[in-house]
Amino acid sequence: MYVLSTLVSAEYELNYYRYKCEKLSVPNQFLLTLMKLRMHTPNFQLRRMFHISECSVSNNFITWMNFMDRQRCELDIFPNRDVTTLFMPDDFRQTFPSTRLIVDGVERPVKKPKIL
C-alpha cells in the first residue's frame, strides 16, 4: 500500500491499454502487476486468482507497466556531484576524482518455487 501511495493519486485515472477492468480495485490491479513482476506468475494462474479473463490480466499488466514507467521517469535519480563525492570511498576518490556516478553491478538471483 505504501508503494501504491507513492504513485500519487493518478493511479485512479489510468489510461487503460484496451479497456478498464471493472472487476478489480486499483490496489488489486497493482498487486496483480507486482505478482507478475516478482514471481513471473503465468496469466492463467493470475486469471484464476483474481477471477478475471487472461485478456484482462494482460491489459492490466501493460497498463500498469506504462503508468509506472511514466511516473518513475519524472524522478531525478542521479545525485549531484557533492553527494557522490561525499559517499565515495577514499581510495576510489583519489584514483578517479571526476567520477559522477557509481553503478553497483551486484546480481541477485530470484528464487521461484518449483511447485506452486
Buried (B, 14 or more C-beta within 10 A) or exposed (E): EEEBEEBEEEBEEBEBBEEBBEEBEEEBBBBBBBBBEEBEBEBEBBBEBBEBEBEBBBBBBBBBBBBBEEBEEEEEEEBEEEEBBEEBEEEEBEEEEEEEEEEEEEEEEEEEEEEE
